[in-house]
Amino acid sequence: MKKNAIEEFSGWYEEFDWDESKRLRTLDERGIDFADVALHFFARSPFFRRMVVRDGETRWQAFGPFGDYGRLVSVVYTEREGVCRIISVRAASDNERKEYHAAVQAG
């Protein structure tokens, strides 16, 4: 995979985990619950993602619709022994939204 290239991902995860204090902070600050992301974002397949390596760990930055009104989010997660560990969730930036829509159109 080319560095920073976006790929379509149509897999799914059976198990999720996260840092509970980070989940609560994100819910309070951004109004997005990691538990809802696990149930609704990842269940909605396919979505687009790109590989990011940080501190020697392979992570994924995923983009896609979440919740009502087709709101686009950016979800950073990693895979550990078959478990999807959600690291962060936020509203997608303008550039990320453009990237997402271009990837959808390119099919």
All heavy atoms as an XYZ file, in Angstrom:
887
protein
N       0.844     -1.184      0.000
C       0.000      0.000      0.000
C       0.885      1.241      0.000
O       1.804      1.358      0.794
C      -0.907     -0.030      1.233
C      -1.828      1.108      1.343
S      -2.918      0.855      2.762
C      -3.753      2.377      2.720
N       0.606      2.163     -0.894
C       1.358      3.404     -0.997
C       1.150      4.247      0.259
O       0.051      4.309      0.804
C       0.880      4.153     -2.233
C       1.771      5.289     -2.649
C       1.351      5.774     -4.020
C       0.803      7.172     -3.870
N       0.359      7.751     -5.114
N       2.228      4.903      0.724
C       2.156      5.721      1.931
C       1.016      6.742      1.834
O       0.886      7.442      0.831
C       3.482      6.434      2.157
C       3.536      7.196      3.451
C       4.875      7.835      3.658
C       4.862      8.595      4.964
N       6.102      9.277      5.217
N       0.204      6.815      2.863
C      -0.931      7.740      2.983
C      -2.038      7.495      1.958
O      -2.938      8.312      1.829
C      -0.479      9.202      2.930
C       0.325      9.587      4.143
O       0.095      9.081      5.237
N       1.284     10.454      3.966
N      -1.978      6.389      1.232
C      -3.037      6.076      0.271
C      -4.274      5.606      1.024
O      -4.184      4.929      2.043
C      -2.564      5.000     -0.698
N      -5.430      5.970      0.485
C      -6.693      5.544      1.083
C      -7.146      4.270      0.394
O      -7.072      4.158     -0.827
C      -7.768      6.634      0.936
C      -7.385      7.833      1.791
C      -9.128      6.129      1.345
C      -8.368      8.964      1.714
N      -7.589      3.310      1.196
C      -8.115      2.062      0.653
C      -9.524      1.840      1.177
O      -9.876      2.299      2.253
C      -7.232      0.875      1.026
C      -7.266      0.540      2.510
C      -6.451     -0.697      2.882
O      -5.746     -1.247      2.019
O      -6.529     -1.099      4.044
N     -10.306      1.126      0.387
C     -11.641      0.749      0.839
C     -11.502     -0.472      1.729
O     -10.736     -1.380      1.432
C     -12.524      0.433     -0.366
C     -13.961      0.211      0.005
C     -14.851      0.104     -1.225
O     -14.349      0.157     -2.358
O     -16.055     -0.040     -1.027
N     -12.220     -0.485      2.840
C     -12.161     -1.605      3.775
C     -13.569     -2.133      3.979
O     -14.473     -1.390      4.330
C     -11.579     -1.151      5.112
C     -11.488     -2.255      6.127
C     -10.526     -3.243      6.006
C     -12.361     -2.301      7.196
C     -10.431     -4.259      6.942
C     -12.281     -3.314      8.137
C     -11.312     -4.296      8.013
N     -13.747     -3.423      3.735
C     -15.082     -3.993      3.882
C     -15.101     -5.132      4.889
O     -16.019     -5.929      4.910
C     -15.617     -4.467      2.526
O     -14.738     -5.414      1.965
N     -14.090     -5.193      5.735
C     -14.075     -6.208      6.785
C     -14.906     -5.766      7.968
O     -15.607     -4.760      7.917
N     -14.809     -6.534      9.019
C     -15.528     -6.139     10.228
C     -14.827     -6.744     11.429
O     -13.971     -7.614     11.295
C     -16.990     -6.541     10.162
C     -17.244     -8.020     10.150
C     -16.885     -8.904      9.184
C     -17.888     -8.780     11.155
N     -17.277    -10.166      9.517
C     -17.906    -10.120     10.738
C     -18.473     -8.465     12.372
C     -18.462    -11.138     11.494
C     -19.028     -9.481     13.117
C     -19.022    -10.792     12.666
N     -15.165     -6.267     12.599
C     -14.550     -6.718     13.844
C     -15.631     -7.234     14.771
O     -16.707     -6.654     14.855
C     -13.809     -5.554     14.519
C     -12.715     -4.983     13.652
C     -12.932     -3.837     12.896
C     -11.474     -5.601     13.572
C     -11.935     -3.309     12.088
C     -10.472     -5.085     12.767
C     -10.712     -3.943     12.036
O      -9.730     -3.426     11.230
N     -15.315     -8.307     15.457
C     -16.261     -8.870     16.430
C     -16.087     -8.259     17.809
O     -17.036     -8.181     18.570
C     -16.081    -10.388     16.521
C     -16.578    -11.112     15.297
C     -16.552    -12.619     15.477
O     -16.663    -13.091     16.625
O     -16.414    -13.308     14.463
N     -14.853     -7.864     18.115
C     -14.567     -7.348     19.453
C     -13.931     -5.971     19.376
O     -13.148     -5.690     18.481
C     -13.615     -8.285     20.187
C     -14.212     -9.630     20.538
C     -13.223    -10.463     21.349
O     -12.761     -9.960     22.393
O     -12.922    -11.574     20.905
N     -14.273     -5.145     20.364
C     -13.744     -3.791     20.455
C     -13.283     -3.536     21.877
O     -13.820     -4.104     22.831
C     -14.829     -2.762     20.114
C     -15.298     -2.841     18.697
C     -16.318     -3.708     18.341
C     -14.720     -2.053     17.722
C     -16.759     -3.790     17.034
C     -15.148     -2.131     16.413
C     -16.173     -3.002     16.062
N     -12.314     -2.645     22.001
C     -11.981     -2.122     23.316
C     -11.441     -0.714     23.155
O     -11.243     -0.228     22.040
C     -11.048     -3.045     24.100
C      -9.608     -3.018     23.626
O      -9.325     -2.472     22.551
O      -8.747     -3.525     24.349
N     -11.247     -0.035     24.287
C     -10.787      1.343     24.305
C     -10.445      1.715     25.724
O     -10.758      0.986     26.678
C     -11.857      2.292     23.768
C     -13.211      2.070     24.400
C     -13.609      2.439     25.660
C     -14.321      1.385     23.831
N     -14.900      2.040     25.896
C     -15.366      1.384     24.778
C     -14.552      0.782     22.599
C     -16.608      0.807     24.538
C     -15.783      0.208     22.367
C     -16.789      0.224     23.326
N      -9.808      2.843     25.867
C      -9.516      3.418     27.178
C     -10.798      4.106     27.642
O     -11.291      5.037     26.987
C      -8.370      4.417     27.022
C      -8.028      5.121     28.309
O      -8.911      5.815     28.872
O      -6.886      4.994     28.765
N     -11.346      3.645     28.742
C     -12.646      4.149     29.212
C     -12.609      5.633     29.558
O     -13.548      6.368     29.255
C     -13.134      3.330     30.414
C     -14.509      3.702     30.903
C     -15.635      3.464     29.888
O     -15.436      2.754     28.883
O     -16.739      4.004     30.117
N     -11.521      6.105     30.169
C     -11.464      7.535     30.502
C     -11.406      8.385     29.227
O     -11.996      9.464     29.170
C     -10.277      7.840     31.420
O      -9.058      7.544     30.778
N     -10.738      7.890     28.190
C     -10.698      8.605     26.908
C     -12.069      8.588     26.238
O     -12.488      9.571     25.634
C      -9.647      7.977     25.999
C      -9.280      8.837     24.840
C      -8.049      8.279     24.148
C      -7.495      9.283     23.180
N      -6.294      8.783     22.520
N     -12.791      7.486     26.358
C     -14.157      7.413     25.818
C     -15.035      8.479     26.464
O     -15.754      9.206     25.782
C     -14.761      6.031     26.042
C     -16.193      5.920     25.489
C     -16.880      4.637     25.898
N     -17.364      4.675     27.261
C     -18.529      5.198     27.651
N     -19.352      5.759     26.783
N     -18.885      5.177     28.903
N     -14.975      8.572     27.783
C     -15.807      9.543     28.502
C     -15.420     10.977     28.164
O     -16.285     11.838     27.988
C     -15.720      9.299     30.010
C     -16.333      7.980     30.489
C     -16.024      7.753     31.961
C     -17.827      7.939     30.217
N     -14.113     11.242     28.040
C     -13.647     12.577     27.682
C     -14.116     12.952     26.271
O     -14.584     14.062     26.029
C     -12.127     12.642     27.792
C     -11.558     14.024     27.619
C     -10.059     14.123     27.943
N      -9.245     13.254     27.113
C      -8.596     12.170     27.536
N      -8.680     11.796     28.808
N      -7.847     11.454     26.719
N     -14.017     12.008     25.330
C     -14.451     12.257     23.954
C     -15.955     12.480     23.891
O     -16.438     13.364     23.175
C     -14.046     11.083     23.035
O     -12.622     10.937     23.081
C     -14.485     11.297     21.610
N     -16.698     11.708     24.657
C     -18.151     11.883     24.713
C     -18.505     13.272     25.240
O     -19.350     13.968     24.683
C     -18.772     10.794     25.585
C     -20.282     10.798     25.729
C     -20.965     10.688     24.377
C     -20.710      9.648     26.628
N     -17.814     13.703     26.276
C     -18.071     15.013     26.870
C     -17.657     16.150     25.934
O     -18.408     17.106     25.740
C     -17.320     15.133     28.200
C     -17.575     16.442     28.898
O     -18.759     16.799     29.093
O     -16.590     17.130     29.248
N     -16.471     16.048     25.326
C     -15.929     17.132     24.518
C     -16.471     17.174     23.090
O     -16.606     18.242     22.511
C     -14.402     17.042     24.472
C     -13.746     17.288     25.816
C     -12.243     17.018     25.801
O     -11.691     16.647     24.734
O     -11.617     17.189     26.867
N     -16.748     15.992     22.508
C     -17.109     15.932     21.090
C     -18.496     15.354     20.833
O     -18.972     15.351     19.705
C     -16.073     15.103     20.329
C     -14.681     15.685     20.456
C     -13.655     14.825     19.784
N     -12.332     15.416     19.985
C     -11.207     14.796     19.751
N     -11.213     13.562     19.278
N     -10.061     15.391     19.959
N     -19.107     14.818     21.883
C     -20.449     14.262     21.731
C     -20.483     12.956     20.942
O     -21.521     12.597     20.402
N     -19.341     12.266     20.881
C     -19.261     10.998     20.150
C     -18.813      9.919     21.119
O     -17.800     10.065     21.793
C     -18.266     11.078     18.977
C     -18.608     12.238     18.039
C     -18.246      9.766     18.212
C     -17.557     12.513     16.972
N     -19.572      8.832     21.177
C     -19.285      7.734     22.090
C     -18.585      6.600     21.343
O     -19.059      6.142     20.304
C     -20.594      7.214     22.694
C     -20.386      6.268     23.856
O     -19.326      5.617     23.950
O     -21.305      6.168     24.688
N     -17.443      6.155     21.859
C     -16.716      5.046     21.249
C     -17.619      3.821     21.093
O     -17.525      3.086     20.109
C     -15.502      4.641     22.088
C     -14.330      5.590     22.052
C     -14.405      6.841     21.451
C     -13.139      5.228     22.642
C     -13.310      7.702     21.427
C     -12.041      6.068     22.623
C     -12.119      7.305     22.022
N     -18.502      3.596     22.064
C     -19.401      2.433     21.999
C     -20.338      2.543     20.800
O     -20.593      1.543     20.114
C     -20.196      2.309     23.301
N     -20.838      3.744     20.521
C     -21.686      3.942     19.346
C     -20.901      3.762     18.053
O     -21.408      3.217     17.080
C     -22.329      5.331     19.364
C     -23.386      5.473     20.439
O     -23.940      4.439     20.884
O     -23.661      6.621     20.848
N     -19.664      4.220     18.056
C     -18.803      4.046     16.886
C     -18.599      2.555     16.623
O     -18.689      2.100     15.479
C     -17.454      4.774     17.080
C     -16.457      4.392     15.997
C     -17.668      6.282     17.105
N     -18.359      1.788     17.673
C     -18.172      0.339     17.513
C     -19.416     -0.310     16.922
O     -19.325     -1.161     16.039
C     -17.828     -0.296     18.854
N     -20.583      0.111     17.370
C     -21.833     -0.488     16.902
C     -22.274     -0.013     15.531
O     -22.802     -0.790     14.740
C     -22.963     -0.182     17.897
C     -22.920     -0.940     19.209
C     -23.990     -0.398     20.148
C     -23.096     -2.420     18.986
N     -22.071      1.267     15.238
C     -22.661      1.834     14.030
C     -21.666      2.151     12.914
O     -21.949      1.884     11.764
C     -23.477      3.082     14.377
C     -24.557      2.799     15.361
N     -25.662      2.035     15.049
C     -24.682      3.125     16.657
C     -26.432      1.922     16.120
N     -25.863      2.575     17.103
N     -20.528      2.722     13.261
C     -19.557      3.055     12.222
C     -18.944      1.798     11.620
O     -18.926      1.622     10.411
C     -18.452      3.955     12.786
C     -17.380      4.290     11.773
C     -17.579      5.323     10.871
C     -16.199      3.578     11.723
C     -16.600      5.633      9.933
C     -15.224      3.881     10.789
C     -15.431      4.910      9.894
N     -18.449      0.922     12.467
C     -17.771     -0.269     11.966
C     -18.738     -1.285     11.373
O     -18.348     -2.121     10.576
C     -16.906     -0.900     13.057
C     -15.642     -0.132     13.307
C     -15.529      0.723     14.382
C     -14.563     -0.251     12.448
C     -14.357      1.444     14.608
C     -13.391      0.458     12.655
C     -13.292      1.306     13.742
N     -19.993     -1.210     11.736
C     -20.998     -2.112     11.160
C     -21.371     -1.670      9.750
O     -21.905     -2.446      8.968
C     -22.239     -2.154     12.042
N     -21.107     -0.430      9.459
C     -21.431      0.139      8.156
C     -20.240     -0.094      7.225
O     -19.230      0.571      7.323
C     -21.666      1.622      8.328
C     -22.425      2.196      7.215
C     -22.719      3.621      7.588
N     -23.960      3.930      6.933
C     -24.601      5.034      7.067
N     -24.139      5.953      7.856
N     -25.713      5.237      6.422
N     -20.392     -1.004      6.360
C     -19.279     -1.383      5.522
C     -19.644     -1.144      4.070
O     -20.799     -1.305      3.705
C     -19.003     -2.868      5.768
O     -17.810     -3.269      5.220
N     -18.773     -0.729      3.237
C     -17.361     -0.438      3.489
C     -17.147      1.008      3.951
O     -18.030      1.842      3.846
C     -16.730     -0.646      2.111
C     -17.795     -0.239      1.161
C     -19.100     -0.643      1.817
N     -15.949      1.247      4.439
C     -15.506      2.606      4.721
C     -14.093      2.725      4.169
O     -13.553      1.767      3.634
C     -15.591      2.954      6.216
C     -14.833      2.024      7.126
C     -13.484      2.199      7.365
C     -15.480      0.983      7.762
C     -12.791      1.353      8.216
C     -14.804      0.133      8.621
C     -13.457      0.316      8.845
N     -13.524      3.898      4.245
C     -12.182      4.119      3.714
C     -11.214      4.342      4.856
O     -11.577      4.894      5.890
C     -12.178      5.315      2.754
C     -12.968      5.041      1.514
C     -14.316      5.345      1.461
C     -12.380      4.444      0.418
C     -15.065      5.074      0.327
C     -13.113      4.165     -0.720
C     -14.463      4.472     -0.767
N      -9.975      3.885      4.648
C      -8.973      4.035      5.693
C      -7.592      4.182      5.075
O      -7.383      3.867      3.911
C      -9.002      2.842      6.649
C      -8.517      1.547      6.026
C      -8.607      0.396      6.981
N      -7.932     -0.782      6.440
C      -7.719     -1.878      7.115
N      -8.142     -1.974      8.361
N      -7.091     -2.894      6.573
N      -6.659      4.655      5.890
C      -5.253      4.720      5.500
C      -4.405      4.267      6.677
O      -4.796      4.455      7.840
C      -4.873      6.113      5.028
C      -4.572      7.054      6.137
C      -3.923      8.358      5.636
N      -4.815      9.443      5.920
C      -5.373     10.228      5.021
N      -5.126     10.079      3.754
N      -6.179     11.186      5.371
N      -3.267      3.676      6.356
C      -2.363      3.182      7.386
C      -1.509      4.338      7.909
O      -1.035      5.167      7.143
C      -1.447      2.101      6.819
C      -0.556      1.472      7.874
S       0.662      0.308      7.179
C      -0.372     -0.813      6.279
N      -1.335      4.352      9.222
C      -0.477      5.320      9.883
C       0.369      4.538     10.875
O      -0.168      3.754     11.651
C      -1.322      6.376     10.646
C      -0.436      7.360     11.376
C      -2.300      7.077      9.731
N       1.682      4.738     10.859
C       2.542      4.079     11.841
C       2.971      5.132     12.847
O       3.513      6.170     12.485
C       3.772      3.411     11.176
C       4.668      2.788     12.229
C       3.313      2.380     10.160
N       2.670      4.857     14.103
C       3.003      5.809     15.173
C       3.641      5.041     16.320
O       3.070      4.054     16.801
C       1.750      6.534     15.643
C       2.060      7.575     16.675
C       0.895      8.465     16.903
N       1.212      9.380     17.973
C       0.382     10.235     18.459
N      -0.830     10.321     17.975
N       0.736     11.037     19.431
N       4.803      5.492     16.739
C       5.544      4.847     17.823
C       5.723      3.355     17.560
O       5.613      2.540     18.476
C       4.855      5.075     19.177
C       4.756      6.551     19.541
O       5.668      7.316     19.177
O       3.762      6.924     20.183
N       5.959      3.000     16.296
C       6.185      1.602     15.930
C       4.926      0.759     15.835
O       5.002     -0.434     15.553
N       3.763      1.348     16.056
C       2.501      0.602     16.008
C       1.732      0.970     14.737
O       1.611      2.144     14.405
C       1.642      0.935     17.224
C       0.301      0.224     17.220
C      -0.542      0.555     18.428
O      -0.843      1.753     18.654
O      -0.889     -0.385     19.160
N       1.224     -0.047     14.050
C       0.388      0.203     12.879
C      -1.002      0.600     13.351
O      -1.639     -0.130     14.109
C       0.299     -1.044     11.982
O       1.605     -1.363     11.525
C      -0.618     -0.802     10.796
N      -1.440      1.755     12.896
C      -2.777      2.251     13.213
C      -3.481      2.538     11.907
O      -2.861      2.649     10.854
C      -2.699      3.532     14.048
C      -2.094      3.302     15.416
C      -2.062      4.572     16.215
N      -1.532      4.319     17.547
C      -1.474      5.224     18.499
N      -1.907      6.452     18.271
N      -0.990      4.924     19.672
N      -4.777      2.683     11.994
C      -5.599      3.003     10.830
C      -6.393      4.253     11.117
O      -6.948      4.411     12.209
C      -6.556      1.855     10.515
C      -5.834      0.606     10.161
C      -5.533     -0.431     10.997
C      -5.296      0.267      8.892
N      -4.844     -1.388     10.313
C      -4.684     -1.000      9.021
C      -5.275      0.903      7.649
C      -4.059     -1.634      7.955
C      -4.653      0.266      6.587
C      -4.056     -0.984      6.749
N      -6.433      5.151     10.140
C      -7.311      6.312     10.212
C      -8.427      6.032      9.219
O      -8.182      5.922      8.015
C      -6.588      7.596      9.858
C      -7.504      8.807      9.935
C      -6.829     10.088      9.511
O      -5.869     10.086      8.772
N      -7.379     11.193      9.985
N      -9.629      5.883      9.732
C     -10.782      5.537      8.901
C     -11.693      6.751      8.768
O     -11.817      7.554      9.693
C     -11.548      4.383      9.528
N     -12.321      6.870      7.602
C     -13.250      7.960      7.320
C     -14.571      7.355      6.881
O     -14.595      6.414      6.099
C     -12.768      8.833      6.158
C     -11.381      9.343      6.313
C     -10.318      8.670      5.745
C     -11.137     10.502      7.011
C      -9.026      9.143      5.870
C      -9.850     10.979      7.145
C      -8.798     10.303      6.570
N     -15.658      7.929      7.339
C     -16.949      7.456      6.877
C     -18.084      8.131      7.602
O     -17.883      8.876      8.561
N     -19.308      7.854      7.147
C     -20.487      8.456      7.764
C     -20.777      7.822      9.118
O     -20.525      6.643      9.333
C     -21.605      8.170      6.766
C     -21.128      7.075      5.904
C     -19.635      7.054      5.972
N     -21.311      8.643     10.001
C     -21.656      8.169     11.341
C     -22.831      8.987     11.851
O     -22.830     10.212     11.779
C     -20.469      8.334     12.288
C     -20.803      8.041     13.719
C     -21.024      6.744     14.140
C     -20.911      9.068     14.639
C     -21.338      6.475     15.460
C     -21.228      8.801     15.958
C     -21.440      7.499     16.368
N     -23.820      8.293     12.351
C     -24.954      8.973     12.970
C     -25.902      9.585     11.955
O     -25.871      9.282     10.778
N     -26.723     10.477     12.461
C     -27.724     11.142     11.631
C     -27.085     12.149     10.682
O     -25.999     12.656     10.929
C     -28.734     11.865     12.522
C     -29.510     10.904     13.406
O     -29.612      9.722     13.030
O     -29.982     11.335     14.462
N     -27.774     12.428      9.624
C     -27.407     13.470      8.672
C     -26.103     13.204      7.932
O     -25.491     14.119      7.406
C     -27.337     14.843      9.360
C     -28.516     15.113     10.244
C     -28.376     15.153     11.621
C     -29.792     15.262      9.701
C     -29.473     15.381     12.443
C     -30.892     15.493     10.515
C     -30.722     15.544     11.889
O     -31.804     15.758     12.695
N     -25.630     11.960      7.922
C     -24.441     11.613      7.162
C     -23.181     12.318      7.631
O     -22.279     12.590      6.861
N     -23.114     12.637      8.898
C     -21.934     13.289      9.472
C     -20.714     12.406      9.251
O     -20.751     11.212      9.532
C     -22.194     13.515     10.958
C     -21.057     14.087     11.725
C     -21.571     14.510     13.069
N     -20.858     13.821     14.116
C     -21.006     14.084     15.391
N     -21.888     14.959     15.786
N     -20.315     13.443     16.290
N     -19.638     12.978      8.750
C     -18.419     12.207      8.513
C     -17.492     12.328      9.711
O     -17.311     13.415     10.258
C     -17.704     12.703      7.262
C     -18.400     12.430      5.947
C     -17.597     13.009      4.795
C     -18.599     10.945      5.724
N     -16.920     11.205     10.086
C     -15.988     11.182     11.202
C     -14.661     10.578     10.767
O     -14.567      9.880      9.757
C     -16.537     10.393     12.415
C     -17.750     11.068     13.018
C     -16.823      8.949     12.051
N     -13.651     10.869     11.563
C     -12.338     10.256     11.434
C     -12.132      9.411     12.684
O     -12.251      9.917     13.805
C     -11.259     11.339     11.346
O      -9.974     10.752     11.422
N     -11.859      8.133     12.490
C     -11.677      7.204     13.598
C     -10.271      6.625     13.495
O      -9.897      6.077     12.459
C     -12.702      6.041     13.536
C     -12.488      5.073     14.690
C     -14.123      6.570     13.518
N      -9.488      6.769     14.552
C      -8.167      6.148     14.589
C      -8.274      4.917     15.465
O      -8.809      4.973     16.577
C      -7.092      7.116     15.132
C      -5.740      6.416     15.253
C      -6.987      8.349     14.232
N      -7.781      3.797     14.932
C      -7.848      2.543     15.673
C      -6.660      1.665     15.313
O      -5.927      1.939     14.362
C      -9.167      1.818     15.398
C      -9.308      1.262     14.000
C      -9.009     -0.077     13.725
C      -9.742      2.060     12.948
C      -9.142     -0.583     12.446
C      -9.882      1.555     11.673
C      -9.576      0.233     11.429
O      -9.697     -0.269     10.156
N      -6.473      0.633     16.089
C      -5.453     -0.360     15.802
C      -6.066     -1.737     15.985
O      -7.159     -1.869     16.549
C      -4.202     -0.169     16.696
O      -3.135     -0.967     16.194
C      -4.489     -0.504     18.150
N      -5.392     -2.735     15.485
C      -5.854     -4.116     15.625
C      -4.865     -4.851     16.527
O      -3.670     -4.869     16.242
C      -5.921     -4.790     14.257
C      -6.872     -4.094     13.304
C      -6.703     -4.547     11.863
O      -5.784     -5.333     11.559
O      -7.498     -4.090     11.030
N      -5.361     -5.409     17.599
C      -4.522     -6.152     18.537
C      -5.146     -7.514     18.784
O      -6.205     -7.601     19.396
C      -4.378     -5.397     19.858
C      -3.640     -4.093     19.730
C      -3.500     -3.404     21.068
N      -2.848     -2.103     20.905
C      -2.876     -1.158     21.811
N      -3.514     -1.351     22.947
N      -2.272     -0.014     21.596
N      -4.485     -8.531     18.260
C      -4.947     -9.917     18.431
C      -6.417    -10.077     18.050
O      -7.203    -10.678     18.776
C      -4.679    -10.381     19.855
C      -3.209    -10.374     20.215
C      -2.942    -10.769     21.654
O      -3.842    -11.306     22.327
O      -1.814    -10.521     22.103
N      -6.796     -9.500     16.920
C      -8.165     -9.632     16.420
C      -9.167     -8.682     17.043
O     -10.341     -8.700     16.692
N      -8.729     -7.851     17.975
C      -9.609     -6.896     18.642
C      -9.346     -5.510     18.061
O      -8.195     -5.103     17.892
C      -9.366     -6.888     20.165
C     -10.195     -5.819     20.851
C      -9.645     -8.257     20.754
N     -10.407     -4.796     17.756
C     -10.309     -3.421     17.259
C     -10.258     -2.492     18.468
O     -11.222     -2.401     19.229
C     -11.524     -3.090     16.390
S     -11.549     -1.382     15.812
N      -9.118     -1.820     18.650
C      -8.973     -0.879     19.759
C      -9.137      0.533     19.217
O      -8.313      1.002     18.435
C      -7.632     -1.023     20.444
C      -7.478     -0.045     21.604
C      -6.357     -0.447     22.532
N      -6.203      0.489     23.621
C      -6.849      0.437     24.780
N      -7.726     -0.520     24.993
N      -6.633      1.323     25.724
N     -10.215      1.177     19.620
C     -10.497      2.543     19.186
C      -9.621      3.492     19.994
O      -9.612      3.453     21.226
C     -11.990      2.883     19.354
C     -12.837      1.925     18.498
C     -12.253      4.339     18.992
C     -14.325      2.035     18.727
N      -8.889      4.342     19.283
C      -7.957      5.267     19.919
C      -8.548      6.669     19.996
O      -8.447      7.335     21.020
C      -6.612      5.273     19.171
C      -5.990      3.876     19.263
C      -5.681      6.348     19.712
C      -4.824      3.648     18.336
N      -9.160      7.126     18.904
C      -9.770      8.451     18.923
C     -10.854      8.556     17.858
O     -10.847      7.809     16.876
C      -8.724      9.557     18.704
O      -8.260      9.538     17.375
N     -11.764      9.483     18.089
C     -12.856      9.759     17.151
C     -13.106     11.264     17.178
O     -13.139     11.867     18.244
C     -14.162      9.041     17.558
C     -15.263      9.333     16.558
C     -13.961      7.563     17.711
N     -13.281     11.827     15.980
C     -13.602     13.252     15.876
C     -14.302     13.494     14.556
O     -14.300     12.633     13.670
C     -12.348     14.106     15.982
C     -11.357     13.836     14.872
C     -10.205     14.827     14.885
N      -9.159     14.431     13.978
C      -9.201     14.489     12.657
N     -10.291     14.937     12.049
N      -8.185     14.112     11.917
N     -14.886     14.662     14.422
C     -15.481     15.056     13.143
C     -14.366     15.147     12.109
O     -13.256     15.595     12.416
C     -16.182     16.403     13.282
N     -14.653     14.698     10.898
C     -13.661     14.772      9.823
C     -13.396     16.232      9.463
O     -14.306     17.060      9.468
C     -14.164     14.007      8.601
N     -12.135     16.521      9.146
C     -11.766     17.880      8.716
C     -12.269     18.114      7.291
O     -12.691     17.180      6.601
C     -10.248     18.038      8.756
O      -9.652     17.255      7.725
N     -12.194     19.358      6.839
C     -12.604     19.681      5.469
C     -11.816     18.858      4.454
O     -12.391     18.312      3.512
C     -12.414     21.175      5.175
C     -13.430     22.051      5.896
O     -14.488     21.528      6.318
O     -13.164     23.260      6.033
N     -10.504     18.768      4.634
C      -9.678     17.991      3.708
C     -10.035     16.507      3.745
O     -10.056     15.842      2.710
C      -8.192     18.175      4.003
C      -7.678     19.519      3.544
O      -8.278     20.170      2.689
N      -6.563     19.945      4.108
N     -10.311     15.983      4.925
C     -10.693     14.574      5.043
C     -12.039     14.312      4.368
O     -12.218     13.279      3.730
C     -10.728     14.155      6.514
C      -9.351     14.101      7.135
C      -9.356     14.070      8.653
O     -10.397     14.364      9.278
O      -8.296     13.756      9.215
N     -12.968     15.247      4.497
C     -14.261     15.094      3.814
C     -14.074     15.083      2.299
O     -14.659     14.262      1.598
C     -15.229     16.207      4.234
C     -15.832     15.983      5.610
C     -17.034     16.895      5.853
N     -16.659     18.294      5.963
C     -16.215     18.867      7.075
N     -16.089     18.162      8.174
N     -15.917     20.149      7.093
N     -13.244     15.983      1.792
C     -12.958     16.017      0.354
C     -12.321     14.697     -0.096
O     -12.693     14.149     -1.134
C     -12.041     17.187      0.020
C     -12.717     18.530      0.111
C     -11.725     19.652     -0.130
C     -12.371     20.994      0.160
N     -11.409     22.094      0.116
N     -11.363     14.229      0.683
C     -10.694     12.959      0.374
C     -11.685     11.805      0.357
O     -11.657     10.946     -0.520
C      -9.632     12.673      1.446
C      -8.239     12.665      0.952
C      -7.264     12.329      2.070
O      -7.441     12.767      3.223
O      -6.309     11.609      1.758
N     -12.553     11.784      1.337
C     -13.556     10.722      1.435
C     -14.465     10.742      0.212
O     -14.700      9.709     -0.429
C     -14.379     10.872      2.715
C     -15.556      9.937      2.760
C     -15.381      8.593      3.101
C     -16.833     10.374      2.432
C     -16.453      7.718      3.121
C     -17.910      9.507      2.445
C     -17.712      8.182      2.791
O     -18.783      7.313      2.805
N     -15.002     11.914     -0.132
C     -15.922     12.005     -1.266
C     -15.231     11.654     -2.589
O     -15.827     11.019     -3.460
C     -16.581     13.380     -1.320
C     -17.565     13.593     -0.212
N     -18.712     12.842     -0.069
C     -17.558     14.457      0.835
C     -19.373     13.231      1.007
N     -18.703     14.201      1.574
N     -13.975     12.042     -2.733
C     -13.212     11.689     -3.935
C     -13.022     10.178     -4.004
O     -13.146      9.575     -5.082
C     -11.862     12.398     -3.937
N     -12.754      9.540     -2.871
C     -12.585      8.075     -2.843
C     -13.886      7.366     -3.173
O     -13.891      6.369     -3.905
C     -12.056      7.629     -1.476
N     -15.004      7.885     -2.679
C     -16.306      7.289     -2.978
C     -16.592      7.403     -4.477
O     -17.025      6.436     -5.109
C     -17.432      7.969     -2.149
C     -18.806      7.565     -2.670
C     -17.294      7.606     -0.679
N     -16.347      8.549     -5.049
C     -16.598      8.755     -6.483
C     -15.687      7.884     -7.348
O     -16.105      7.403     -8.398
C     -16.432     10.219     -6.860
C     -17.573     11.061     -6.343
C     -17.411     12.533     -6.737
O     -16.358     12.968     -7.146
N     -18.494     13.278     -6.584
N     -14.447      7.687     -6.893
C     -13.494      6.864     -7.656
C     -13.886      5.402     -7.602
O     -13.512      4.620     -8.460
C     -12.082      7.064     -7.132
N     -14.661      5.058     -6.552
C     -15.187      3.711     -6.401
C     -14.149      2.718     -6.122
O     -14.118      1.611     -6.280
